[in-house]
Amino acid sequence: MQKFVTLYKQIVEILDPVGDWVALLPIRLLMAYEFAKAGLGKFGASDAFYGDVPKWFAGSADGFPFPISLFSVEFNWFMVTWVEILGGFALLFGLFTRFWAFSLLVVTFVAIFGVHWPDSWDSFSELWKGYAITDKGFGNYRVPLLFVAMLFPLVFLGAGKASIDNILSKKFS
């Protein structure tokens, strides 16, 4: 048993420093891709437009939570587009990661409650039906909820050592 404990400690001594460099990198890269892709898609949107925004976005704005609901649909479209684009690229390089992860977390919560949450539900079993990829009348908050789970470590732990944030913190500390 002592040999296994010793072996385990040796493995942990190797993995811990490597984890400081790479543990958050896959999350950062995946979130960077997803949000930059979504933002660039909004930037070049070719949907049927209502004023300056696609009809689907204008239609979902009624579900935006306070205080986001106080702003115009055009302003919200502009903000979400640029937060997703800039936040995605910032996560890619690990630049101001906590700020951008928090900003993207806000965007994701607004999307969940404005677009992906079921219109109505009477029980948790009905609400659970919305934990899906496709909307069959119950919402489809599964992917955004997974985004929330991936953004939380970036908000609370930062980008990790493989980032511009790490370089800047060493330079300015």
N, C-alpha and C positions, 0 to 999 in steps of 0.2 A: 504494500500500500504506500509506503514511504517513497518508493521509486516513482509511482504514478504522481504523487504530490510534487515531487521534485521536477519531473518531466513537465507537469502542468505549469509550474512556476517558470520554467525555462521558456516554454511556448509563450506565456503571457509577457515575459520580458522582451520577447521579439515582437509580438503583435502590438503591444501598447504604443511604442514609438512609431511604428508603421501606420497604425490607426490614426494617429494625430495628423498624418499627411493625407491619407486616402479615404478614411471612413465617410466623410461628408461629401467627397467629390462626386460619387455617382448620383447622389440626391441633387446636388447643385447642377450637374450637367443635364439631368432629366428635366428638372424644373426650368432650367434655362431654355432648353429646346421647346418644351410645351408652351411656355408663356411667350417666348419670342415668336414662335410659329403662330400662336393665336393673335398676337398684336399685329404682326405683319399681314395676317389674313384680314384683320379689321381695316388696316391701312389701305389695302388694295381691294376692299370689298366690292363685289359686283352684284350684290343682291338688289332686289327692287327697293328703291330708296323712298323714304318719307322725309322730305326736306333734305337735311344733310346726313341722315343716318338710315341704316337699313330698317325696313318695316318690323322685322322680328325684334330688333333692339328697342325700337320705339314702343312696341306693344308690351314688352316685358318691363319697361320702366315703371309701370304702375306698382310693381311688386318690390321695388327698391326700398330698403329700410331707411329710416330717418338717421342721419341728416342727408344722406345721398339723394333722397327723394326731393329735397328742396332745390336741387340744381336742375338746369334744363337738360333735356335728353341729349342735345348737341354737345354740351359741356361734358356730360358723363361719358359720351362716346369718345370724345377727344382724350379725356383723362385715362380711361381704361385702355385705349389703344396705346398711348405713350407709356403708361406705367408697365404694360405688358412687354412692349418692345425694349425700353430702357432697362427695366428690371430683369428681363431675360438675359440681355447681354451683360449686365452687371453680375448676375449670378454665374454666368459662364466663366468670367475671370475672377470671381470672388472679390468684387469691388463694392464696398459699403453694403455688404451682404445682409447684415441685420436690418438695416433700413429698408432695402428692397424686398427682403423676405417678408417683413411686416406689411409693407405696402401691397404686395401680392396676396398676402393673407386677407387683407381688407377687401381687395378685389374679388377674391374667391368667396368670401362670406356673402358679399353683395350678390354675386352670381348664384350662389346656392339659394338664397332667400328670394331673389328676384326672378330667377329663371328655372332652377332645378328642383326646388322644393314643391311638393304636391300642393295643389290648390286647396284641397281640404282633406282631412283625415279624422276619423273618429276614434281610432285605437292605434296602439303601437304596432299591431300586426299590419294595419293599413299603411302606416308610415314606413314600416320596414319594406314594403313592396316598392317604395321609391329608391331603395338602395339597389339600383340597377343601372345598366348602361343605356338602355332605351326607355323612352317615356311611353308607357301604355296607360296613361291617365293617372299615374301615381307619382310623377316626378322622376328624376334621374340624377340623384345627387351623389352617386357612388364615386365617380372620378373626381369631382371637386373635393369630396371629403378625403380622398386619398391624397390630393394635393395639400390639403390642410395638414394632414399627418406628416407629410414630407417637409413642409415649410416650418413647422414648429421647431425642429432641431436647428434649422438655420437661423431662426430668430434668437433662440436661447444659447446656442453654442458658437454661432458665427460660421465662417467659411472653412475653417480648418487651416492647416499650415500650407497647403498647396493653393495659395491665393495671394492676390495683391493686398488684401487686408493684412495678411501676416507680414508682408514686406513693409507696408506702411506703419504697422504697429512697432516693428523693430526700429525703423528709422526715426520715429517720433517719440519713442519712450526713453 
